[in-house]
Structures are given as C-alpha cells and as structure tokens.
Amino acid sequence: RPLFMHAASHEKAPACRCNVLVVAHYRESLFWAKSITLPVHIVEKLSNVGRESESFLRWIVEHYTALRDKYECVCFAQGSPTISRNCSLTAQGVQKASLPTGADVRPLLGCQARLVHSACGSSPSWQLPCFMPLLRAVLGSHSPAPTSKGLYSTFAGGFMVVRASAILRLPLETYWYLLHEHFGVGCALRIPWAMERLWKHMFSCSSCSPAQQMRLPVARNSQCPGVNGSRASPFGPPNYDAFPPEPLVGFRWAGPRFTRAHLSRHGNEQNSRMDLREVSRRDV
C-alpha cells in the first residue's frame, strides 16, 4: 500500500513536510547537512556538467516509479548551502521546509530572491533562446501566459520544495528528454539556467497529465538575438539549429553515481561522522 494518500485531482492537496532531501553535490562541503534527520539522497558529479538541474532530473528519472508510494514532498538543494548573500540553507531550515495546503512547489527558504525575466532571458547580454520553446514543448497548451509586460517570474536558485504528485503530472519521457538535452547540441551549454526558470511552471501545472506528449522537435527562439545564456564571446554563438528529437529509450549516461560515502568524506575537514538515516546508492 502507498505510504501517502495523494489528493484526487478535484481536491486540494494537504500541507506536507519534506520526507526526503535531494542534494546536487560537486566538491562542496556537506557539513551543513550533518544534523538532518530525514533521508538524504546525494547525487554526486565527477564534473559539474549540467549543474544542479542535471542532478535533479537524474534523481527524478531514477525514482519516478517510486514517487507515488514512497514520497509526499521532496526537497531539492545544491551542495553549497549559500543561496545568496543573505540567504543560506541550514539543517533546521530543511527540517522546517513544507508546502501549505493546495501548493505544489515553492522555494525552500523564504529569503530566496524573486527572479523576473522576459521570454528571452534577463537582458540583451543574457539570452535564453531555449526557455520559451522548452516551456511550450513540455507544457503545450498548459503553458502559463506572461504578464502584461511580457514577463515571467519564479524563485531564484536551485532550492525548492515539490509535491511528489506534481512531479508525476508530467510523463517520465519529459524528464528523460530534459536530462538528455544537457548533453545535446541545442541549448546544452545553458540549459541549467533555462531549467531554473522552468521548474516552477512545470510543477505548478495542475491541468497537466502523464498522458500528454511533448511537442518535438524544439527549435530555439529566433526572436532572441543574443548568445544563448553566454555573455559576449569572441567565437560567436554555438549551433542552435534545433534540439535533437531522437527517442530517449535506452539512453544511458556516464560518470556520476549516487554514493553512500559522501557525507562522511565531505562533511568537514576533519571527516566527522555523519549520522544520517539514509543515503541512496544507485548504480545506473
């Protein structure tokens, strides 16, 4: 039997606290997580390819079929606890993180900044031509409309609380595709920045369904003239012809692994013992 009773589509989901923390880890000290008592799953990288979004997508793909039965709300965080100058994550902050009744996603901490941007990114020197095409490919007719000034908003930083049922409203193939794009030729270079702007919209889509299909292929937004998320480059922009629409069945990645030893190895310089009840070990 499922551990958690998820609300029916016509009901408001009840308030919940995180019952697992997913950490995207790359060389950072995890000392801040020492006293966390809920299960911690660490997604390790051997190189920082794809930043935290690749790690989060990897975890979702690996745990998708278990989400409904094992988890109610999931906390996602980067390995470094510093979100901004005056906003840092603590073990106590993770323990208190929760979603109110009816909410599906929110920032992990109340001090996280609000990120406002156009369909092309934030400024002429910081362009994200893949944001809108990916948004429409993933959500289709359920895509949110911009404000009267053509702006979108979300919370800054890869720190969030997400309801498991909201993750499951999108098909597994969607997460496979987004993960695959971190290694593709389309927006791979800057897709993590696009994903930071996509998370809230993806998990807030109450009308989405696991049966919906992505709209492929996905071509970059030609109305965004700047370099794709990169500041001025003497070599010019990379090739943005299109996102590769090849099927993802059987796709395998190389390198990073879920490992058990990280909290004890990287907890602090003295390698103090980490008393965490669960760290996921998966060889994929």
C-alpha positions in Angstrom: 0.0 0.0 0.0 1.2 3.6 -0.6 2.7 5.3 2.4 0.9 8.5 1.5 -2.6 9.2 0.2 -2.3 11.7 -2.6 -5.3 14.0 -3.1 -7.6 13.4 -6.0 -7.5 15.9 -8.9 -10.5 17.8 -7.6 -9.2 18.1 -4.1 -6.7 20.4 -2.5 -3.5 18.6 -1.6 -2.9 18.7 2.2 0.0 20.5 3.8 3.2 18.4 4.0 6.8 18.5 5.1 9.7 17.1 3.1 10.3 13.4 3.7 13.5 13.3 1.5 16.2 15.8 0.7 17.9 15.5 -2.8 21.3 17.2 -2.9 23.2 18.0 -6.1 26.8 17.6 -5.0 30.0 18.6 -6.6 33.0 19.1 -4.3 31.1 21.2 -1.8 31.4 20.6 1.9 28.2 18.9 3.3 28.9 19.9 6.9 25.7 21.9 7.0 23.7 18.7 6.5 25.2 16.9 9.4 22.2 17.1 11.8 19.5 16.5 9.2 17.3 13.5 10.4 15.2 12.9 7.3 16.6 10.7 4.5 19.2 12.5 2.3 19.9 11.4 -1.3 23.1 12.8 -2.7 23.7 12.9 -6.4 27.4 13.2 -7.0 29.1 14.6 -10.0 32.7 13.9 -11.2 32.5 17.1 -13.2 30.0 19.9 -12.9 28.2 19.2 -16.2 24.6 20.4 -16.2 24.8 22.0 -12.8 22.1 21.2 -10.3 19.3 20.7 -12.9 21.0 17.7 -14.4 21.3 16.1 -10.9 17.7 16.8 -10.1 16.5 15.3 -13.4 18.7 12.3 -12.9 17.1 11.7 -9.5 13.6 12.1 -10.8 14.2 9.7 -13.7 15.7 7.2 -11.3 12.9 7.5 -8.7 9.9 8.3 -10.9 8.1 5.0 -10.4 8.6 5.1 -6.6 7.5 8.7 -6.1 3.8 8.0 -5.5 4.4 5.2 -2.9 7.5 6.5 -1.1 7.3 10.3 -1.0 4.9 13.0 -0.4 7.0 16.2 -0.6 10.6 16.3 -1.9 13.2 19.0 -1.0 15.8 19.8 -3.7 19.1 21.7 -2.8 22.5 22.4 -4.1 25.6 21.1 -2.3 26.6 24.6 -1.2 24.1 26.0 1.4 24.6 29.6 0.3 21.7 30.7 -1.9 22.6 34.4 -1.9 24.5 36.8 0.2 21.9 37.0 3.0 20.2 33.6 2.4 21.8 30.3 3.4 20.3 26.8 4.0 20.7 25.1 7.3 19.7 21.7 8.6 17.0 23.3 10.6 15.7 25.1 7.5 15.4 21.7 5.7 13.6 20.2 8.7 11.0 23.0 8.7 10.5 23.2 4.9 6.9 22.4 4.0 4.2 23.1 1.5 0.9 24.6 2.6 -2.5 23.2 1.6 -3.0 23.4 -2.2 0.6 24.3 -3.1 2.7 22.1 -5.3 6.0 24.0 -5.4 7.7 26.8 -3.5 11.2 28.0 -2.7 12.9 26.1 0.1 13.5 29.2 2.0 11.6 32.5 2.3 14.7 34.6 1.8 15.2 33.3 -1.8 15.1 36.2 -4.3 12.3 36.5 -6.9 13.6 36.1 -10.5 11.8 38.2 -13.2 12.7 37.8 -16.8 11.4 38.1 -20.4 10.8 35.2 -22.8 14.4 35.7 -24.0 16.1 35.8 -20.6 17.0 38.8 -18.4 18.9 41.2 -20.6 20.4 41.6 -24.1 23.6 40.2 -22.8 22.0 37.3 -21.0 19.8 35.5 -23.5 18.0 32.1 -23.2 16.6 31.3 -26.6 15.6 27.8 -25.4 13.4 28.9 -22.4 10.1 29.5 -24.3 10.5 26.6 -26.8 11.1 24.2 -23.9 8.2 25.7 -21.9 5.8 25.1 -24.8 7.3 21.7 -25.6 6.8 20.5 -22.1 3.5 22.1 -21.1 1.9 22.7 -24.5 -1.5 24.4 -24.2 -1.0 24.5 -20.4 1.9 26.9 -20.7 1.4 30.0 -18.5 0.9 33.4 -20.0 3.3 36.2 -19.3 2.3 39.4 -17.6 1.0 42.4 -19.5 4.6 43.5 -19.8 5.7 40.1 -21.3 7.5 38.9 -18.2 7.7 35.6 -16.3 8.6 35.2 -12.7 9.9 32.4 -10.4 12.2 32.0 -7.4 16.0 32.2 -7.9 18.3 29.3 -7.1 18.0 25.5 -7.3 16.5 25.2 -3.9 12.8 24.1 -3.8 10.1 22.0 -2.1 8.0 20.0 -4.6 5.0 17.8 -4.1 5.6 14.3 -5.5 2.2 14.2 -7.2 3.1 17.4 -9.0 6.3 15.7 -10.4 4.1 12.8 -11.6 1.7 15.0 -13.5 4.3 15.1 -16.3 5.3 11.9 -18.1 8.6 10.2 -17.4 9.6 10.8 -21.0 9.6 14.6 -20.4 12.2 14.2 -17.7 14.3 11.9 -19.9 14.2 14.5 -22.7 15.2 17.4 -20.4 18.0 15.3 -19.0 19.2 14.3 -22.4 19.3 17.9 -23.5 22.0 18.7 -21.0 24.3 16.6 -23.3 22.8 17.6 -26.7 23.7 20.2 -29.3 20.8 22.5 -28.8 20.8 24.6 -25.6 23.1 22.2 -23.7 25.5 25.0 -22.8 23.0 27.0 -20.9 20.0 24.7 -20.3 20.6 24.8 -16.5 19.7 28.4 -16.5 16.6 27.7 -18.5 15.7 24.9 -16.1 15.9 27.3 -13.2 13.2 29.3 -14.9 11.2 26.2 -15.8 10.8 24.3 -12.5 8.1 26.4 -11.0 5.9 26.4 -14.2 6.4 22.6 -14.7 5.4 21.7 -11.1 2.6 24.3 -10.9 0.7 22.8 -13.9 -2.4 21.4 -12.2 -4.0 20.6 -15.6 -1.1 18.6 -17.0 -1.4 14.8 -17.4 1.1 11.9 -17.6 -0.5 11.0 -20.9 0.4 14.3 -22.6 3.2 14.3 -25.2 6.0 16.7 -25.8 5.9 18.8 -29.0 9.1 17.9 -30.9 11.4 18.9 -32.4 12.2 22.0 -30.4 13.9 24.9 -32.2 15.5 27.9 -30.5 13.5 31.1 -30.3 14.7 33.2 -33.3 13.4 36.4 -31.6 16.2 36.1 -29.0 19.2 37.6 -30.9 21.8 37.2 -28.1 24.2 34.4 -27.3 22.4 31.6 -25.6 22.9 32.5 -21.9 26.6 33.3 -22.5 28.0 36.8 -22.3 29.9 38.2 -25.2 32.1 35.6 -26.8 34.8 36.3 -29.4 34.0 33.0 -31.0 30.3 33.7 -31.6 27.3 31.6 -30.5 27.2 27.8 -30.8 25.0 26.0 -33.2 21.3 26.4 -32.3 19.7 24.8 -35.3 17.4 22.5 -33.3 17.2 20.3 -30.3 17.8 16.6 -31.3 14.4 14.9 -31.3 15.8 11.3 -31.2 14.0 8.9 -28.9 15.4 8.5 -25.4 14.6 4.8 -24.8 17.8 3.1 -23.8 19.7 6.3 -23.3 22.5 5.9 -20.7 24.7 8.4 -19.1 28.3 8.1 -17.9 30.2 9.4 -14.9 28.2 10.5 -11.9 26.8 8.0 -9.4 24.7 8.0 -6.3 27.2 7.2 -3.5 26.9 6.5 0.2 30.3 7.7 1.4 29.9 11.4 0.6 28.6 12.8 3.9 31.4 11.1 5.8 34.1 12.1 3.3 33.0 15.7 2.7 31.2 16.6 5.9 34.0 18.8 7.0 37.8 18.9 7.0 38.0 16.6 10.0 35.8 13.9 8.3 33.4 14.0 11.2 30.8 11.2 11.3 27.5 12.0 9.7 24.6 10.4 11.4 22.1 10.3 8.5 19.5 7.6 8.3 19.5 7.1 4.6 21.8 7.9 1.7 20.8 6.5 -1.7 23.2 4.3 -3.5 22.3 3.6 -7.1 24.4 2.4 -10.0 22.7 3.3 -13.1 
